[in-house]
């Protein structure tokens, strides 16, 4: 059985999710919390859950800070971001904080169950926001020498990949690298072509999975 905790300040939504998960025999909800501070207090009273479903926008301690705290103090707990935000910035930031998956609140209930199963079994869950081709590339990187980043990317491209895994905008990255935004875009396109990845989120997922960027 997979044990779960729900961290979300919307009580009605949280209670509905809790009831839905409890009705599945594969899962057990250990506790619910309104925010990161409440989560820390609940963890003092309950065993560590296998999986935490984490909202992002919460008072006192938001999902970013709560996920980072969990990664630093209870790394074995797997966090899945459950959010209404589908922007690249939010996804990248949650991955950088230590989230193992990211799904939207309007996803099908079956996807939520699948995400928790996948995170528990394999450590990560790649939602439809990440292309199937990217998943194939990521999962086969260790066995395909053609995909070793050090052999594929130039030093300048590696620098850009590190910066794209931060919260910096493309303009800020261009300023830091003393390049024009157009040149940075050219580098990004070359990296995407070499790694066969289409989006910034895909590049960050690749970098995290292959140890290029540390969480």
C-alpha positions in Angstrom: 0.0 0.0 0.0 1.2 3.5 -0.9 0.8 6.0 1.9 -0.1 9.6 0.9 -0.3 13.1 2.4 -2.2 16.0 0.9 -0.9 19.6 1.2 -3.3 22.2 -0.1 -5.0 25.2 1.4 -8.3 24.6 -0.5 -10.0 22.4 2.1 -13.0 21.4 -0.2 -10.7 20.2 -3.0 -8.4 18.5 -0.5 -11.2 16.6 1.2 -12.5 15.5 -2.2 -9.1 14.2 -3.2 -8.7 12.5 0.1 -12.0 10.7 -0.2 -11.2 9.7 -3.8 -7.7 8.3 -2.9 -9.1 6.5 0.2 -11.6 4.6 -2.0 -8.7 3.0 -3.9 -7.3 0.0 -2.0 -3.8 0.7 -3.2 -3.5 3.9 -1.2 -3.9 5.2 2.3 -4.1 8.9 3.3 -2.0 9.5 6.4 -2.8 13.2 6.9 -3.8 16.5 5.3 -2.3 20.0 5.8 -3.1 23.5 4.8 0.5 24.6 3.9 4.2 23.8 4.5 4.2 24.8 8.1 1.2 22.7 8.9 2.8 19.8 7.0 5.9 20.0 9.2 3.7 19.9 12.3 1.8 16.9 10.9 5.0 15.1 10.1 5.9 15.2 13.9 2.6 13.3 14.6 2.5 10.8 11.7 4.8 8.4 9.9 6.5 9.6 6.8 4.2 9.1 3.7 5.6 7.5 0.6 4.1 10.3 -1.6 3.0 13.9 -1.0 0.6 15.7 -3.3 1.8 19.3 -3.1 -0.1 22.5 -4.1 2.1 25.4 -5.0 0.3 28.6 -4.0 -0.3 28.4 -0.2 0.1 30.9 2.7 2.9 30.8 5.3 5.0 28.3 3.4 4.3 27.7 -0.3 4.8 24.5 -2.3 8.3 25.5 -3.5 9.6 26.0 0.0 7.8 23.0 1.4 9.2 20.7 -1.4 12.7 22.0 -0.9 12.5 21.4 2.9 11.3 17.9 2.3 14.1 17.2 -0.2 16.6 18.4 2.4 15.2 16.7 5.4 13.2 13.7 4.1 14.6 12.9 0.7 12.8 9.5 0.6 9.4 11.2 0.5 8.4 11.7 -3.2 6.6 14.9 -4.0 4.2 15.3 -6.8 3.2 18.9 -7.6 -0.6 19.2 -8.0 -1.2 22.7 -9.4 -3.3 24.8 -11.7 -0.2 26.4 -13.1 1.1 25.0 -16.4 3.9 27.5 -17.1 7.4 26.4 -17.8 8.7 28.6 -14.9 6.5 26.8 -12.3 7.4 23.4 -13.6 11.1 24.0 -13.7 11.1 25.6 -10.2 9.3 22.7 -8.7 11.7 20.2 -10.3 14.6 22.3 -9.0 13.0 22.2 -5.5 12.9 18.4 -5.6 9.5 17.4 -7.0 9.4 14.0 -8.7 6.3 14.8 -10.8 4.0 17.5 -11.9 0.3 17.3 -12.9 -2.5 19.8 -13.3 -5.5 19.9 -11.0 -7.8 19.5 -13.9 -6.1 16.2 -14.9 -8.2 13.0 -15.0 -8.5 11.1 -11.7 -6.9 8.1 -13.4 -3.8 10.2 -14.1 -3.4 11.1 -10.5 -3.5 7.4 -9.4 -1.1 6.6 -12.2 1.3 9.4 -11.2 1.5 8.1 -7.6 2.1 4.5 -8.7 4.8 5.6 -11.1 6.5 7.9 -8.6 6.6 5.1 -6.0 7.8 2.5 -8.5 10.2 4.4 -10.7 11.0 7.6 -8.8 9.6 10.0 -11.4 6.3 10.7 -13.2 6.3 12.4 -16.6 2.9 13.8 -17.4 1.6 14.5 -20.9 3.2 17.9 -20.6 6.5 16.1 -21.3 6.6 14.6 -24.8 6.7 10.8 -25.2 9.8 11.2 -27.3 11.6 13.0 -24.4 10.7 10.2 -22.1 12.3 7.7 -24.4 15.4 9.8 -24.7 15.7 10.2 -20.9 15.1 6.6 -20.1 17.7 5.4 -22.6 20.4 7.9 -21.9 22.5 5.6 -19.6 22.7 2.8 -22.2 23.1 4.9 -25.4 26.6 6.5 -25.6 25.4 8.9 -28.3 23.4 10.7 -25.6 26.1 11.4 -23.1 25.8 15.2 -22.7 29.6 15.8 -22.4 30.1 14.3 -25.8 27.2 16.2 -27.4 27.4 19.7 -26.1 30.1 22.4 -26.2 31.3 24.1 -23.1 29.1 27.2 -24.0 26.1 25.0 -24.5 26.6 23.3 -21.2 26.8 26.7 -19.5 23.5 27.7 -21.1 21.9 24.4 -20.0 22.9 25.1 -16.4 21.4 28.6 -16.6 18.2 27.4 -18.2 17.7 25.1 -15.2 17.6 28.2 -12.9 14.7 30.6 -12.5 16.4 33.2 -14.8 14.5 34.6 -17.8 16.1 34.3 -21.2 17.0 38.0 -21.1 18.7 37.5 -17.8 20.6 34.5 -19.2 21.7 36.5 -22.2 23.0 39.3 -20.0 24.9 36.9 -17.8 26.5 35.2 -20.8 27.2 38.6 -22.5 25.2 37.5 -25.5 22.2 38.8 -27.4 18.9 37.1 -26.8 18.9 36.0 -30.4 22.3 34.3 -29.9 21.0 32.6 -26.8 18.0 31.4 -28.7 20.3 30.0 -31.4 22.3 28.1 -28.7 19.0 26.8 -27.2 17.8 25.5 -30.5 21.1 23.7 -31.1 20.9 22.0 -27.7 17.3 20.9 -28.3 18.3 19.5 -31.7 21.3 17.6 -30.2 19.3 16.2 -27.3 16.1 15.7 -29.3 14.1 17.7 -26.8 11.6 20.3 -27.7 11.0 22.6 -24.7 12.9 24.2 -21.8 11.1 22.0 -19.4 12.3 19.0 -21.4 15.9 20.3 -21.2 15.7 20.7 -17.5 14.3 17.2 -17.0 17.1 15.9 -19.1 19.7 17.8 -17.1 18.4 16.7 -13.7 18.0 13.0 -14.7 21.6 12.9 -16.1 23.2 14.7 -13.1 24.2 17.8 -15.1 22.2 19.9 -12.7 21.9 19.0 -9.0 18.6 19.6 -7.2 
